[in-house]
Amino acid sequence: MSDNTFRPASLVLATVGLSLATFMQVLDTTIANVALPTIAGNLGVSSEQGTWVITSFAVCNAISLPLTGWLARRMGEVKLFLAAVILFVITSFLCGIAQSMTELVLFRALQGLVAGPLYPMAQTLLLAIYPPMKRGMALSLLAMVAVVAPIIGPIAGGWLTDNYSWPWIFFINLPIGAIAISIVIAQLGKKPEQTVQQPIDYVGLILLVLGVGLLQVVLDKGNDLDWFESREIVIGTAIAVVCLIALVIWELTDDHPIINLRLFKYRNFSFGTLGLVLGYAGFFGINLLLPQWLQTQLGYTAIWAGLAAAPIGILPVFLSPVIGRLGHKVDMRLLAGGSFLVIGTTCFLRASFTTEVDYTHIALVQVLMGLGVALFFMPTTTILLSSLHHREIAEGSGLATFLRVLGGSFASSLTTWIWHRREVFHHAQLTENINAFNPATQQYLQQLGGSSQSHYAQIDHLIEGQAYMMSTVDYFSMMAWVFMGLFLIIWLAKPPFGAKHGGGGGDH
């Protein structure tokens, strides 16, 4: 039996097993965020030191993602996936029993390292076991997991931390992982696999660890350290840039590269990945800024901010199976383009928000954005994988997922930086005319009960709220036009978009 014709005893069970493991890993990227203050307090460190719980995971995850294709060739796809799930469960347990911040950061780093192959290998295995006409369904189901898990993460993390204790945000992975492991062994344990014992590209590996690791640290810590005002950020950026340039040159010229950058010769992989990375970065930035704005400016609690953002997951849950079943009948560029138009439209709607906006209005815009998200992952993934052969899919999926995660890190840093910078700009403009000689200022001070230090502080607080509101409007307006631009970019891909599994070449 050839690798491409293997079918598990139950396609449904195999899908559940692969999806559960992916859900566990994606959930873990956001579940710890809301528990950071509690973790830092319990382990006796500052909140700033506590952020290394997130950074250590992100850095090691970013390093291991591009290695997925190389590891799959050496170990086999099913063995790599099972090894990653088993190690993820073990490192989750270690995180839960950590007695100090040093231990927790170390175990989180190991957890991020072993988590890398989970999503791309789940994608690769689903494409291998599903018949060609149903592969869209498989990708849609996995996309639904990728959308819903990060939304559930902060809510589940907050609930577990408040009602039990922070270690449970890690212990929750144990039963999920155990079920996923048993299902995958039962359904895919007999899948025939071919392995290739190629030499290890040590130079590429060292350049990858240094370049990507330092870049991720710079992106995570840049805002805290005031970017290039910090000596550490300048040195880190310089080393990261040199290592990444050297990595690209080395990988394109080496006979056995650890990352296959030659995949970018395929037109569909290039434009599909560009659409995926920029689209995800935009989606990530929006869902980072919205709860932050609701909590700092509108007085929402962490749970209510999470509930205001959560409706984005409603439509993907219901529409993903439909899009997966019927999607192959429609031009993938039409679905992806529709996604960008819908998300862009929701950004224009958010740009009309004021400080008086209510929960219902925010939640309804999130529901509409859910339509855009439901149309996003499956078409862009199908486009970028469409020119790749079976042996290249694990590499392509790992590389695209790595760039998507890196895009999210860039979006996280840039979103926070843009938001604060625009607030400073608007605050300066608004305060230009606020002084004791301005009649409008005098009138407002009289309404407050006269001129005093506390009343001027009250006016400044009011101005700050409006400045952040204007900054938020600026950000959403900018993102709206970014998504409109992505609508044009995705049309540069060329059909057909059915994944190749033979030996011929893709379109270049």
DRENMAR-516286 format. One record per residue: x, y, z of N, C-alpha, C, O in turn; residue in three letters. Coordinates in pm, whole numbers, plus 50000, padded with zeros to 5 digits. Layout:
XYZXYZXYZXYZALA...
REM end
This chain:
500864987950000500005000050000500895012450000501825013250079MET500615021949913501445034049908501035043550019499945042550075SER501915052550049501695062150157500445070350135499765074150231ASP500135073250009499025082249978497675075549986496655082449994ASN497625061849986496325055149985495965049250121494935042650133THR496795051450224496485046450358495255053550413495145065850406PHE494325045550467493145051250532493005045150670493075032850683ARG492825053150774492625047650908491285040450918490405042450834PRO491125031951021489865024551039488695034351053487605031951001ALA488925045351122487875055651137488475069351108489295074551185SER488055075150997488545088450959488135098951062488875108351090LEU486935097151118486415106551218487285106251345487675116751397VAL487565094051393488385092751515489795098151493490335105051579LEU490385094951378491725099851346491755115051347492695121151397ALA490705121251290490605135851286490465141651427491075151751459THR489655134851510489485139351649490815138851723491165148151795VAL491565127751706492855126351774493845137051735494495143151820GLY493965139451603494895149651554494465163651597495295172051634LEU493155166151593492625179351629492775182251779493055193551819SER492575171851862492705173552008494115177952046494295186952128LEU495095171351984496495174852014496785189251971497475196552041ALA496245193151855496435206851805495745216851896496285227451927THR494515213351938493745222052029494535224552157494625235852205PHE495095213752212495885214652336497055224252319497325232452407MET497745223152206498935231452184498575246152159499205255252214GLN497545248452076497145262352044496555269052168496785280952192VAL495785261352246495215266452372496325271352465496195281552532LEU497425263852466498535266852558499255279852524499935285452609ASP499115284552401499785297152363499135309252428499765319752442THR497845307952468497155319552527496675317352670496395327052742THR496565304652714495945301852845496755307652961496185311153064ILE498095308552945498935313353055498915328653071499255333853176ALA498505335752964498575350452966497845356753084498385365253154ASN496585352253106495785358653212496235354453351495935361253450VAL496975343253359497415338453491498755344253534499215341553645ALA499395352253446500745357253475500855364753609501775361853685LEU499945374153641500065381153769500035371453888500795373153984PRO499145361253882499035351353990500305343054000500815340754110THR500815338453884502035330253881503215338153940503955333154024ILE503365350653893504465359153941504365361254092505365360554163ALA503145363954140502925366054285503245353554365503915354354468GLY502755341954320502965329354393504435325054396504895319054493ASN505175328254288506575324054281507525335154327508745333754321LEU506945346354374507735356954435508645364654341509775367954375GLY508145367554220508935375554125508075387154075506865387554097VAL508715396854006507985408353953507165404053831507445393753769SER506165412053798505315408853681506145409153553505855401853457SER507195417753551508055418553432508825405453413508965400653301GLU509335399853522510025386853515509035375853475509405366153407GLN507795377453518506765367553486506495366053338506075355353293GLY506735376653260506455376053115507385366153043507115362352929THR508475361953110509365351953049508655338453035509105329952958TRP507565336453109506755324253092506195323652950506105312952891VAL505835335252896505335336252758506495336452658506485329352558ILE507485344752687508605346652594509385333652571509705330452456THR509675326252678510465313852663509755303752572510385297152490SER508425302652589507645293652505507685298252359507895290352267PHE507465311452337507395316952201508725315452128508755312152009ALA509835318052199511165317152137511455303052090511835300951975VAL511285293352178511605279352144510625273552042511015265351959CYS509365277852048508385273551950508755278551810508645271351712ASN509195291251804509595297151675510825290051618510945288551496ALA511735285551705512945278551658512595264651604513135260451502ILE511685257551673511425243651634510495242251513510545232151443SER509645252151489508685251151378509335248551241508895239451171LEU510365256251202510945253851069511665240451057511965235950946PRO511955233951171512645220951168511695209351141512145198051123LEU510395211951137509395201351126509625192351005509615180051019THR509835198250888510015190250766511225181150775511155169450737GLY512325186450825513565178750838513385167250938513825156050912TRP512745170051052512495159851153511555148951099511745137151127LEU510535153151021509575143550964510275133950868509965122050864ALA511225139150790511965130550696512825120350770512975109050725ARG513395124250882514295115350958513525105351045513935093751058ARG512415109851106511705101351203510465094551145510075083851191MET509855100751044508555096250997507485105151056507615109851170GLY506405107750980505405117651020504645113751147504485121851237GLU504175101151153503385096751270504265096251395503845100751502VAL505475090851383506385090051498506715103951552506745106051673LYS506965113351462507275127151505506085133151578506245139351683LEU504885131351523503675137051585503475131251724503225138651820PHE503565117751737503365111251867504435115451967504135117952084LEU505685116251921506775120552010506515134652062506725137552179ALA506045143551972505765157452010504635158152113504715165752210ALA503565150052093502425150352187502845144952323502535150852426VAL503575133552323504005127452450504905137152527504715139152647ILE505885143152459506795152552524506055165152570506415171052672LEU505045169252494504255181152533503505178452663503435187152750PHE502945166452676502225162752799503195162352917502875167353026VAL504375156352896505385155553004505825169553048505895172353167ILE506135178352950506585191852985505465200153049505725208953131THR504215197353011503065204153075502995200453223502755208953308SER503205187353251503205182753391504335189453469504135193753583PHE505515190253408506675196553472506405211353501506795216553606LEU505725218253406505355232453428504435233753550504585242853631CYS503495224353562502535224753671503145222553808502655227853908GLY504255214653814504875211853945506105220753972506795218854071ILE506355230453882507515239453899507415246954032506355252154067ALA508525247554104508565253954236509185267954234509125275254334GLN509785271654120510385285054111510195290353969509865282853878SER510405303453952510245309453820511285303953723511005302053605MET512505301453773513565295853687513135282353630513285279853510THR512595273653717512115260553672510995262053571511005255453467GLU510035270753601508875272353513509295277453375508805272453274LEU510195287353370510665292753242511395281953162511235280953041VAL512225273953232512955263053165511985252753107512145248552992LEU510995248753185510025238653137509135244253027508765236952934PHE508815257053036508025263552929508815264052798508265262552689ARG510145266452811511005266552693511015252752627510905251552505ALA511135242252709511105228452657509745225352595509655218652491LEU508695230252659507325228252607507165234752470506575228852379GLN507685246952455507635253852326508415246652219508015246252103GLY509565240852259510425233652167509725221352110509775218851990LEU509075213652197508415201252150507055204052085506515195552015VAL506505216252109505195219652052505265222751903504275221451831ALA506455226951855506615231451717505985222651611505225227651528GLY506285209451611505775200951502504275197851506503735192751409PRO503595200851618502215196051635501245201051527500585192951462LEU501165214151507500195219351409500545215351266499685210051195TYR501805217751220502125213851082502005198951056501615194950946PRO502325190351156502215175951135500765171551134500405162351060MET499915177851216498475174651212497925177951073497145170351016ALA498355189351019497945193550884498415183450779497645179350691GLN499675179450788500275170150693499575156550698499265150750593THR499325151350818498695138250833497235138450787496765128750727LEU496525149250814495135150350766495085150150614494225143550556LEU496005157350550496045157350403496395143650348495935139850240LEU497215135950422497635122750377496515112450387496405103650302ALA495675113350492494655102950514493305106050450492475097150434ILE493075118650412491795122350349491895120750197492945123750139TYR490835116050133490835115749986490865129949930490395139149997PRO491425132149809491605145749755490385154749764490525166649794PRO489195149449738487995157949735487575162549875486785171949888MET488095155949980487685159450116488775166550196488625168950315LYS489875169950128490985176250201490615190250251491105194550356ARG489765197150178489285210350223488565209350356488705217950442GLY487775198450372487055196050498488055194350612487875199950720MET489115186450587490125184050690490805197150733490965199750852ALA491185205250635491845218050666490905227550739491335235150826LEU489625227250703488635235950769488455232350916488365241151002SER488415219350943488245214951082489445219051167489295223451281LEU490635217651111491855221551182491885236851200492325241751304LEU491425244051099491375258751107490425263151218490695272851290ALA489295256051231488325259251336488985257951475488765266251563MET489785247451491490515245351617491475257051640491585262151752VAL492175261051534493175271951545492525285251581493175293851639ALA491245286951547490535299551577489905299051716490005308651792VAL489275287751750488505286751875489425285651997489155291752101VAL490515277751985491395275352101491985288152162491955289652285ALA492525297652081493075309852143492005318452210492325326452299PRO490735317052168489645324652230489265318452365489035325452463ILE489215304952367488885297852490489995299452593489735299952713ILE491275300252544492435300652632492345310552747492405306352863GLY492215323652719492175333452829490985331552923491115333553043PRO489825327452868488635325452952488855313453044488595314053164ILE489345302152984489615290053063490725292653164490665288053278ALA491765300053121492885303153210492445311253330492865308553443GLY491605321253305491075329753413490215321753510490325323253632GLY489365313053455488445305053538489215295153624488955293853744TRP490185287953563490975278053637491815284653747491925279453857LEU492395296353714493235303453811492405308553929492825307654044THR491215313853898490345319454004489745308454092489635310154213ASP489345297254030488595286954103489465275654158489075268854253ASN490605273554098491505262754146492875269054177493015276154277TYR493865266554093495165273154109495865273053975495485265453885SER496905281353959497515282853828498105269953768498085268553646TRP498625260253848499165248153784498145240753698498525233153608PRO496845242753725495815235653647495755240253503495195233153418TRP496295252053471496305256153330497275247353250497195246653127ILE498185240653321499095231053256498605216653272498715208653179PHE498055213353390497575199753415496415195853322496195183953296PHE495665205853274494535203153185494985196053056494185189352990ILE496265197653022496795191152901496955176052915496995168952815ASN497055171153038497335156953060496225147753008496515138752929LEU494955149653049493905140952994493685142952843493465133252770PRO493765155652797493575158252652494655151152572494375144652471ILE495915152452619497035146252550496945131052550497235124652449GLY496535125252665496425110652676495395105052577495615094752514ALA494265112052565493225107652470493755108652326493575099552246ILE494415120052295494945122052160495975111252124495955105852014ALA496885108152219497925098052194497305084452166497695077752070ILE496345080152249495735066952231494995065852098495045055552032SER494295076652059493555076351932494515075751814494315067751722ILE495555084051816496495084551702497245071251688497455066551576VAL497645065051800498315051951793497385041551732497795033851645ILE496115041451777495155031651728494825033651580494705023951505ALA494695046251537494235049051401495365050351299495195046751182GLN496515055551342497595058351245498885050651272499875052351201LEU498855042151376500055034751413500615025951302501825023551298GLY499765021251212500205012151104500425019350971500615012950868LYS500405032550973500615040050848502055037950800502995040650875LYS502245033150677503605031050626504325044350605503745053950556PRO505605044750644506355057250635507745054850576508365044450597GLU508205064650502509565064150448510415074550520510025086250532GLN511575070350569512475079850635513755081450553514165072450480THR514365093150567515605096150495516655100450598516455110150671VAL517745093150603518815096350699519815106050634520915102050596GLN519415118550623520325128450564521165135150671520745135850787GLN522355140150634523225146250735522595158550801521765165350741PRO523005161350925522485172850999523215185550953524445186050949ILE522415195750919522965208650876523255216951001522445225251042ASP524435214651063524785221051190524865236351177524425243651266TYR525445241051066525585255651046524205262051040523945272151106VAL523315256150959521945261250948521225261051081520495270451114GLY521425250351160520765248951290521225259851387520415266051456LEU522545262251392523095272651481522585286551441522185294451526ILE522605289451310522125302451260520635304251289520185315251322LEU519875293351276518425293651304518175296851452517375305651484LEU518845289551541518655291451685519005305751726518245312151799VAL520155310751679520585324251715519685334951652519195343951721LEU519465333851521518695344051448517255344951492516765355751527GLY516545333451490515125333351525514925335451675514015342651716VAL515795329151756515675330751901515815345251945515005350252022GLY516855351951896517075365951932515995375251875515575384751941LEU515545372251751514485380451691513205379651776512555389851800LEU512865367551822511665365651903511795373052036510825379052084GLN512985372552097513215379752224513075394852203512455401852283VAL513665399952093513585414252060512125418452043511715428852095VAL511335410451972509925413751948509125413252078508225421452099LEU509445403552165508705402152290509045413052391508185417652465ASP510315417152393510785426452496510945440852446511185449952526LYS510805443152315511035456252256510245467552320510815477952353GLY508945465452339508105476052396508455478852542508435490352585ASN508795468352617509145470152759510445478052774510595485952867ASP511395475852680512725482052693512885494552606513985499752591LEU511755499552549511755511752467512615510152341513355519152301ASP512495498552282513105495552152514575499852142515395495852225TRP514905507852042516315510452014516955520752108518095524952087PHE516215524752211516835532452320517595522952412518405527152494GLU517315509952397517935499852483519135493452412519045489352296SER520245492552483521465486552428521235471652397521715466552295ARG520505464852485520245450452465519455448052336519745438552263GLU518465456652309517645455052189518475457752063518345450551964ILE519335467952067520185471151952521125459451920521245455451804VAL521795454152023522725443052002521975430551955522405423751861ILE520845427652020520035415951983519555416651839519605406751766GLY519095428551798518605430551660519735428751560519565422151457THR520905434651590522045433751498522475419251476522695415051362ALA522585411651586522995397551575521925389451501522245381151416ILE520635392051534519535384751469519535387051319519395377651242ALA519685399651276519665403051132520815396251058520625390450952VAL522025397151117523195390851053522995375651041523255369850936VAL522535369351149522315354851149521235350651049521375340450981CYS520155358451040519055354850949519455356550803519075348450718LEU520225367050772520725368850634521665357350598521575351650489ILE522565353850692523485342650670522725329550655523095320950574ALA521645327950734520825315750728520195313950589520235303050532LEU519615324850536518975324250403520005320350296519745311650213VAL521175326850299522235324050200522695309450213522825302350113ILE522935305050336523425291450359522405280950316522755271150250TRP521145282950355520095272950325519825271850175519465261050127GLU519995282750101519765282349956520915275849880520755271749765LEU522085274749945523255269149876523655255349930524425248249865THR523135251350048523525238450107522785226950040521635228349998ASP523465215350029522845203649964521765197350050520815191649996ASP521885198250181520895192250272520425202750373520735201550492HIS519685212950328519295223850419518325219150525517495210350503PRO518445225250644517535221750753516155228250732515145223250783ILE516125239350657514875245850616514895246850463515865251750405ILE513835242150399513805242150253513215255250199512025256150169ASN514075265450188513615278550138513345278249988512765287649933LEU513755267449922513535266449777512045264949743511645266249628ARG511235262049846509795261049823509205274249772508145274249709LEU509895285349799509375298349754509485300249603509025310349550PHE510105290549533510115291249386508725288649331508425292449218LYS507875282049411506495279549369505655292149392505595297449503TYR505035296649287504225309049292503135308249399502965317449478ARG502405297149400501285295949494501745295249638501085300549728ASN502895288649662503415288049799503805302149845503555305949960PHE504415309849756504855323349791503685332549824503655338749930SER502705333349731501585342649753500595337449856499985345249929PHE500435324149863499565318249966500125320850105499385324450196GLY501445318950120502095321350250502035336150286501805339650402THR502235345050187502155359350212500755363050263500615370750358LEU499715357650198498345360150241498075354850381497425361350462GLY498595342650408498395336450540499085344550649498495347550753LEU500345348250626501145355150728500595369050758500385372650874VAL500345376950653499845390650675498415390650728498055398750813LEU497595381350677496215380250724496155376250871495395381950948GLY496965366450908497005361951048497565372851138497065375051248TYR498615379751091499205390651170498155401351199498055406251311ALA497365404851097496295414751115495245409851213494835417251303GLY494805397451196493805391151283494315390751428493575393451522PHE495615387251444496245386251576496305400051642495975401451760PHE496725410151566496845423751619495515429351666495415435551771GLY494475427051585493125431751620492655425551751492135432351839ILE492865412251763492385405251882493285407152004492935403052114ASN494425413451983495275417452094494845431252145494745433452266LEU494605440352051494305454252088492905455752149492725463052246LEU491925448752093490535450652139490365448052289489855456752359LEU490785436152342490635434052488491465443852571491055447952679PRO492645447552518493525457052588492845470652602492875476752708GLN492225475252493491505488052494490295487352587490035496752662TRP489555476152581488365474652665488735474852813488005480652895LEU489865468652849490255467952991490855481053041490515485553151GLN491735487152962492435499153011491605511852998491755521053079THR490735512452898490015524952872488515524552904487935534752942GLN487885512952888486435512252910486075505053039484885503353069LEU487095500853117486825495253248486325480853250485775476553351GLY486505473353143486095459353141487055451053226488245454153235TYR486525440553290487405430853358488015421653252487575421653137THR489015413753291489675404653196488665394653139488695391653019ALA487785389453225486795379553179485825385853080485515379952977ILE485315397953112484355404553023484995408952892484345408852787TRP486255412852899486965416252775487085403652687486935404352565ALA487375392252752487435379552680486095375852620486015370952507GLY485025378152695483675374852646483245384252533482475380352445LEU483745396652535483425406052425484125401752296483585403752187ALA485325396052309486065391552190485645377752144485785374352027ALA485105369652236484805355552208483825352852094483975342652026ALA482805361452069481855358251960482485356151823481815351351731PRO483775359751808484465357251681484505342251648484655338451532ILE484365333951751484435319451729483115312851694483095301051661GLY481995320251699480675314151677480515308951534480235297151513ILE480695317751435480485313651295481495303351245481095294251173LEU482805304351280483725293851236483305279851279483495270251203PRO482735278451400482315265251447481245259351355481285247451323VAL480295267651312479195262651228479545262351079479085253551006PHE480355271951035480635273150891481805264650843481845261050725LEU482755261550930483945254050886483605240950817484165238150711SER482695232550873482355220150803481715222650665481965215350570PRO480885233250657480215236450530481245241150426481225236550312VAL482135250150468483175255150377484085243750334484505242950218ILE484405234850429485255223450398484615214050297485295208750209GLY483285211950310482585202650222482375208450083482485201349983ARG482075221250077481715227449948482825236049888482755240149772LEU483845238949969484875248449929485585244949800485935253849722GLY485825231649774486595227749656485875231049526486475230849418HIS484575234249535483805237749415483965252449377483535256749270LYS484585260149465484735274649444486225277949430487075271249488VAL486525288349354487905293249340488395297649478487785306149543ASP489505291649522490045294549656490365309449674490275314749785MET490725316049565491045330349574489795338449609489875348949673ARG488645333249564487365340049592487035339149742486595348849803LEU487275327049800487015325149944487985333550028487565340550121LEU489285332649995490285340250072490055355250056490135362750153ALA489775359649932489495373749906488265378549983488245389650035GLY487235369949989486015373050066486345374750214485815383550282GLY487245366150263487685366950402488315380650431487985387150530SER489235384950342489915397750362488945409550355489085419250430PHE487975408750266486995419550254486125420550380485855431550429LEU485705408950433484865408850554485635414250674485135422650749VAL486885409350693487685414050808487995428950793487965436450892ILE488285433350669488515447650644487295456050678487415466850735GLY486105450850642484855457950672484655459250823484235469750871THR484965448450899484805449351046485765459651105485455465951206THR486925461251042487885471451089487315485551067487465494251152CYS486675487650951486015500650926484925503051029484745514351076PHE484175492451065483105493751165483695497451302483145505951372LEU484815491151339485455494351468486025508551467486105515051571ARG486415513151350486945526851339485865537351365486165549151382ALA484585532851370483495542351402483105541551550482175548451593SER483805533251627483515532151771483805545451843484655553251800PHE483085547651952483385558752043483545552952184483355540952204THR483875561352281484015556452418482655552352478482595546352585THR481565555752406480225552152453479745538752398478635534552428GLU480575531952316480145519452250479785508952356480465507652458VAL478695501352329478265491452429478735477352393479235474852283ASP478565468252488479035454352473478405447752351479095440852275TYR477115449652331476395443052221476985446952086477185438451999THR477255459852069477815464851942479175458451915479455453951803HIS480025457952019481365451952006481245437251969481925432351878ILE480365430152041480195415652019479665412551879480085402851817ALA478735420851828478155418451694479205420151585479215412751487LEU480085430151602481175431951503482115419851508482635415651404VAL482325414351628483155402251642482505390251572483195382151510GLN481185389251583480455378351514480685379351363480965369351297VAL480565391551309480785393651165482225390151127482455384151022LEU483185393951211484575390651182484775375451179485625370451106MET483975368351258484025353651257483775347851119484345337551084GLY482915354451041482665350150903483955351050822484295341950746LEU484675362150838485935363950767486975353650809487715348450725GLY487015350650939487975340850990487635326750940488525318950907VAL486335323550934485895310450884486335308250739486615297050698ALA486395319150663486785318250521488295319350500488765318250387LEU489055321450609490465325050594491435313250585492155311950486PHE491465304750687492525294850699492525284250589493565281550528PHE491365278250563491325267350465491755271650325492605264950266MET491205282650269491625286650134493095290550124493785286450030PRO493595298450220495005302750211495935290650225496945289850156THR495595281350316496425269250333496375260550208497405255350164THR495185258950150495035251050028495865257149914496525249849840THR495825270349901496595277149795498095274949815498785271449720ILE498605276949937500055276149956500585261849945501755259849910LEU499735251849975500195237949963499935231849826500385220749797LEU499205239149739498715233249615499805229349516499595220149436SER500945235849518502015232649423503035222749479503965218749410SER502855218849606503855210349671503525195549652502355191749646LEU504565187249643504385172749637504265167349778504555174449875HIS503855154749791503595149149923504825150450014504705153950132HIS506005147649959507215148050042507575162250087508375164050178ARG506975172250022507275186250056506255192450150506455203550200GLU505125185350173504015191450247504385194350393504045204950446ILE505085184750458505495187150599506425199250607506305207350698ALA507355200450510508275211950508507515224850484507725234850553GLU506625224650385505855236650350504945241050463504825252950492GLY504285231250527503385234450637504155239950757503715249450821SER505305233750787506135238450899506675252450875506675260850965GLY507135254950751507695268050716506615278850718506835289850770LEU505435275750661504325285450659503825288350801503525299750834ALA503735277750885503285279651024504285287951102503905296551181THR505585285351080506645293151145506505307951109506545316551198PHE506345310950980506225324950936504935331250989504895343151018LEU503875323151000502605328051056502795331851203502335342451246ARG503465323151278503715325951422504605338351437504375346751524VAL505635339351351506535350851354505755363651318505975374251377LEU504835362451221503965373651184503135378251301502925390251320GLY502635368651382501875372051503502735379551604502255388751671GLY504025375451615504945382351709505205396751664505215405951746SER505425398551532505615411951478504365420451504504455431951546PHE503195414451478501925421651496501745425751641501295436851670ALA502095416751734501965419551877502795431751917502305440751984SER504075431851874504955443051908504535455951841504465466551905SER504255455151710503915467251634502575473251677502435485451683LEU501605464551707500285469351749500405477751875499885488951882THR501085472251977501245479452103502015492452082501655502852138THR503085491752000503925503551975503125514451902503165526151942TRP502415510751795501615520451717500535526651806500325538851803ILE499865518351885498755523051969499235533652068498615544152084TRP500355530752135500865540452234501435552952168501245564052218HIS502125551152055502695562851985501605572251934501725584451947ARG500545566751878499445575151826498715582051943498215593151928ARG498655575252059498015581552176498815593852218498245604352249GLU500155592552221501035603752257500825615452160500745627052201VAL500735612152030500535622351927499205629751948499175642051947PHE498115622051965496795628251981496695635852114496055646352121HIS497325630352219497295636952349497955650752339497455660452395HIS499095651352268499815664152252498955674252175498925686052209ALA498275669452071497425678251991496245683652072495925695452066GLN495605674652148494415678552224494755688252338493945696752373LEU495945686852395496305695452511496855709152469497045717952553THR497095710952340497655723752293496795735652335497315746252370GLU495465733652332494555744752361493995744452503493165752652541ASN494465734752582493975734052720494905742152811495995737652847ILE494465754052846495245762352940494295771953013493115773252978ASN494815778553113493985787053200493365798953127492405804853176ALA493905802553007493395814152934492355810452828491765819352766PHE492135797552808491165793052708489755793852768489505787752873ASN488805801252703487455802752760486755789452782486065787652883PRO486915779952687486265766852701486825759352822486085752552893ALA488135760752845488755754152961488255760553090487945753653187THR488165773953089487675781153208486255776953242485905775053358GLN485415775653136484015771853156483905757753215483105755253305GLN484715748753161484665734753208485155733753353484615726153433TYR486205741653386486725741753523485685747053622485585742353735LEU484905757053576483825762653660482775751953690482245751053801GLN482485743753588481495732953606482005722653707481215716653781GLN483335720853711483925711253805484045717053945484235709754042LEU483925730753955484005737154087485205746254104485575749554216GLY485815750253992486945759653999488275753453961488405741253944GLY489275762353947490595757953903491385751854020491585758254123SER491815739354003492635732754105493455721654038493165717553925SER494455716954109495335706554056494555693754024494785687353922GLN493635690154113492865677754095491935678853973491715669053902SER491395691053950490485692853836491265692553703490765687553602HIS492505697953706493355697053585493725682453557493805678253442TYR493945674753667494255660453652493055653053593493195643753514ALA491855657553634490615651553583490475654153432490095645253355GLN490795666553392490745670153249491765661953171491475657153062ILE492975660253229494035652553162493605637953142493875631853039ASP492935632453244492455618553236491425617253122491415607553047HIS490555627453112489545627653006490205628252869489805621252776LEU491225636852857491955638252730492665625252694492695621252577ILE493235618852795493935606252771492995595652714493345588252622GLU491795594852770490785585452721490435588052575490315578752495GLY490265600952542489925604652403491115602052309490925597952195GLN492335604552359493535602252277493685587452244494035583752132ALA493425578852345493475564252320492355559952225492545550852143TYR491215566452236490105563252145490485566852001490245559151909MET491095578651983491515582951849492625573851795492665570751676MET493535569551884494605560451845494025547051801494485541051704SER493005542351874492335529651840491665530751703491735521451622THR491015541951677490375544451547491425544551435491215538851328VAL492565551051462493665551451364494115537251329494305533851212ASP494295528951434494795515351413493825507151329494225500351235TYR492525507751364491545499851289491365504851146491125496851055PHE491485517851125491425523350988492595517950905492425513950790SER493785518050966494975512950896494805498150861495115494050750MET494315490250957494145475850933493095473050826493205463450750MET492075481550820491045479950716491685480550577491365472450490ALA492575490250556493215491750425494245480750398494475477050283TRP494865475650506495785464250490495025452250434495505445650342VAL493845449450489493055438050442492525440150300492385430650224PHE492215452550267491795455350129492955452650032492745447849920MET494185455750075495365452849994495595437949978495995433349871GLY495325430150086495505415650080494525409249981494835399049919LEU493355415349967492375410449869493005410149729492765400849651PHE493825420249697494475420949565495635410949556495835404649452LEU496405409449665497575400649664497215386149637497905379249563ILE496115381349699495775367049688495425363149544495505351449508ILE495025372949462494675369949323495905367849236495775364349119TRP497095369749292498335366849218498645351949216499495347449138LEU497965343949302498105329349297497365324249173496445330649124ALA497775312349124497185306949001496585293149025497235284649085LYS495335290748978494765277348987495505267848891496215272748804PRO495365254448904494475247148996495055246749137496265247949157PRO494135244749235494565244849374494445231249442494425230449564PHE494375220649364494375207049421495795203249458496715205349378GLY495995197649578497365194249623497955183349536497265173749501ALA499225184649500499945174749421500465163849514500905166549626LYS500415151349466501005140649545501825131349458502165120249499HIS502125135749340502935127649251504355132349251504855137449352GLY505025130549138506425134149135506725145949048507885150249041GLY505725151748978505985162848885506205175948955506085176749078GLY506525186348881506805199448941505565207748954504585205448884GLY505595217549042504505226849058504715238848968505775240048906GLY503735247748958503945259648876504875269048949504795270549071ASP505765275448876506805283948940506395298448926507115307348972HIS
REM end
